[in-house]
Amino acid sequence: MRLIEDCLAERILVGDIKEGDVVIMDVDPDGSIAVLAGDKKMRAEIDAVPAGIA
């Protein structure tokens, strides 16, 4: 959990991720963490998923 928080915090501090952005985090089998910033279209797709499924 701490590794995920560290990666996310670094991206926020450098300005890659801002308030309201959609973020996707992926952990590879080797343990490396990828933090991807989504777009507004992705946000609309996520908001359209009924609660309890996402």
C-alpha positions as CSV (number, residue, x, y, z in Angstrom):
1,M,0.0,0.0,0.0
2,R,2.8,2.4,0.9
3,L,4.5,1.9,-2.5
4,I,1.2,2.8,-4.3
5,E,0.8,5.9,-2.1
6,D,4.4,7.0,-2.8
7,C,4.0,6.7,-6.6
8,L,0.8,8.6,-6.5
9,A,2.2,11.3,-4.3
10,E,5.2,11.8,-6.5
11,R,2.9,12.3,-9.6
12,I,0.7,14.8,-7.7
13,L,3.7,16.8,-6.5
14,V,5.2,17.2,-10.0
15,G,1.8,18.3,-11.3
16,D,1.0,15.3,-13.5
17,I,-2.2,14.6,-11.5
18,K,-4.5,17.4,-10.4
19,E,-7.8,17.6,-8.5
20,G,-10.6,15.9,-10.4
21,D,-8.3,13.7,-12.5
22,V,-9.0,10.1,-13.0
23,V,-6.1,7.8,-12.1
24,I,-5.5,4.2,-13.0
25,M,-2.8,2.3,-11.1
26,D,-1.4,-1.0,-12.3
27,V,1.0,-3.4,-10.6
28,D,3.0,-5.6,-12.9
29,P,3.9,-9.2,-11.9
30,D,7.4,-8.0,-11.2
31,G,6.1,-5.5,-8.6
32,S,6.6,-2.3,-10.7
33,I,3.8,0.2,-10.3
34,A,2.4,2.3,-13.2
35,V,0.3,5.4,-12.5
36,L,-1.7,6.6,-15.5
37,A,-3.8,9.8,-15.7
38,G,-7.1,9.3,-17.5
39,D,-9.2,11.8,-19.3
40,K,-12.7,13.2,-18.8
41,K,-14.2,10.5,-21.2
42,M,-12.8,7.8,-18.9
43,R,-14.3,9.7,-15.9
44,A,-17.8,9.6,-17.5
45,E,-17.4,5.8,-18.2
46,I,-16.5,5.2,-14.6
47,D,-19.3,7.3,-13.2
48,A,-21.8,5.4,-15.4
49,V,-20.9,2.1,-13.7
50,P,-23.6,1.2,-11.0
51,A,-22.4,1.3,-7.4
52,G,-21.0,-2.0,-6.1
53,I,-19.7,-3.2,-9.4
54,A,-16.6,-1.0,-9.9
